[in-house]
Amino acid sequence: MSHHRAARTLVYSHRWLGIALSILFVAWFASGIVMMYARMPELTAADRLARLAPIEFAAVRIEPGAVADEASRFTITTFDGRPVYRVTSPGTSQTIFADTGEQLAPLTGDRAVEVARRFAGSTAVHHEARLEDPDQWTFGVRGQMPMHRVAVDDAEGTRLYVAELSGEVVMRTTTSGRTWGYLGAVFHWLYFTPLRRDAALWNSTIVWTSLAGTVMALAGFVWGLWRFSPRRPYRLKRQLSRTPYAGLVKWHHYAGLIFGLTTITWVFSGLLSMDPWDWHPSTAPTRAQREAVSQGPLHPAEVSMTHLQKGLAAFGHATPREIDIIRFRGHHYLRANAGLVALDVTAQGPDEMFHADAILAAAGEAMPGVPIEGVYWMTEYDAYYYSRNGQLNLPVLRVRFADPQQTWLYLDPRRGVIARKEERWTRVNRWLYHGLHSLDFPFLYYRRPLWDLVLIVLSLGGLVLSVTTMWAAYRRLRRGVRKLI
């Protein structure tokens, strides 16, 4: 390709893609700053648990086996002050009263208002809508549709979402949370309700606009380097200049030289956030690995009332508000914030976590026949298992295997599960996506406010780069319209 054709390709690719995407880039950079401090509204597990009543163990009279033969999750909690079993199986979820065996009937609007009133601790609530499809704030919990939206007449503008079948409050939003959610995550992820309801269309929109944005930014950066001339300056209006451009385009050129590279990496890493074309495996353990750790599915029928009552009594005065029956290496346990209790006739406890030897044995069973290269008990996060807000459990056992995929398993001794799976390509994706998009490199990630300052400066630079092209785009479009007229 001749220099002339290459130049035309760069110029026209950057120009017309920039005209099409300039407003989107402004939204991405501005909302990215907001997302450093505010995400989508959520109801945290701690907040939800704090609103539940303690389980009245003496009222539990129904055998777990009478409720379900097999379950993917089996929870003991409360509803309306009574103990209930929440049973989740693939495609189904039931709430059954543990004192009578009756199934909870789907909540009416009035009943949902009662649930919301207890949760909010306020009588000033009213039913707002029954939802069969997610609204702006419930895509993350859409598996629990239908639900009732209940408004709390408080200063925060609270809205509570109550699942019709389980009776649980599954989402809480406030006016402030919704506002910052719009300005941050909704604009950044293009999380607009009509688009998000069509998951395939939303996914394709993000992938192809990010791909087009990467091409646009790369073409602009290469052209900017091409036209920058520090040794043989241009003469503009009898003045020497290192750029052939004037006005806002001049500032666009300089901003592109300074911030163009980070713009390319941010848009490209945003593309990778969608895992386009399934180029890397999941960080979730496989079904075979999960079942190897549990050694079979959860069978409530194997938990007798005698075992259950002894296990519940072992919690003593801890009075948990929610307890899971779990299966780990072929045995059943009760798990709550208060700890773990083995379900056998000699139940004692609660223990804080499973024994280290049992966790290591479970790791080997998850990868049978594969040699172990290294074992490390992590009391601090590493570069792959980490959380800025500290929500991920510690300690965890990291086990490295000598398989072709170079698998690492992170096992959580508090829950008896594989918390995360890393392979060679997921580790590559971690740096290309999270590293480049959030700059969560260890040397910077935990050093605040340095991390904040770096991201804000780079984001403002990206905003300057995007805004300065909008005037040129407007002028170019105006001239095109005039020619057509």
VENKA-V859878 format. One line per field, one symbol per residue. phi: phi as a letter, one per 40 degrees, with the letter a starting at -180 (. if undefined). psi: psi as a letter, one per 40 degrees, with the letter a starting at -180 (. if undefined). burial: # if it has 16 or more other C-alpha atoms within 10 Angstrom, else .. Layout:
phi = ???
psi = ???
burial = ???
This chain:
phi = .cdcccccccccccccccccbcccccccccccccccbabcdabccccccccccdccdcccbccdcccacaacabbbabafgbcbcbbbbdgbabbbcccbgccccdccccccccccccccgaccbacbabbbbccdbbccbccbccabcbcbcbccgcbbbbccccgccbabbbdccccccccbcccccfccdccccbdccdccccccccccccccccccccccccccbccbccbbfgbcacbcbbgcccccccccccbcccccccccccccccfcgfcbccccccccccccccfhccbdccbccccccccccccfccfccabbcbbbfgbbbcbadchbbccacbdbhcccaccdccccccccccbcgccccabaccbbcbcbbaaccgcccbcbcbbbbcbdcfcbbbbcccbgbccabbbdcccccdcccccccbfccdcbdcbbccddcccccccccccddcccccccccccccccccccc
psi = hiddddddddddddddddddedddddddddddddedehaiiihiddddddeiiihgddehehhddedidiidhhhhaihfeihihhhhiheihihhheddeihhihhidddddddddddefiegiihdihheiiadeedefeeeiiihhhhhgidefhhihhhdddeiheihiidddddddddcddddeffhdddddgddddddddddddddddddddddddddddehgddgiihhfeihieieiiadddddddddddeddddddddddddddefhffeiiieiiiddddddddfiihgdeehidddddddddeebedgiehhhhihhfeiiihhideaihhgiefhiaiidiiidddddddddddghehihdihhhheiiaedhihdefdhiiiihhhhifidefhhhhhhedefihdihhidddddddddcddddeffideddegieddddddddddddddddddeeddddddddddddddd.
burial = ......#..##.###.######.############..#####.........######..#####..##.##.#######..#######....#######.#.##.##.#.#######.##....####.##..#.####..#.#########.....#################..##.############....##....##..##.################...#.....#......#####..#############.############.#....#....#...#######.####.####.#########...###########.######.#######..####.###....##.######....#........#...#.......#########.....#################..##.############....#.....#...##.#############.##............
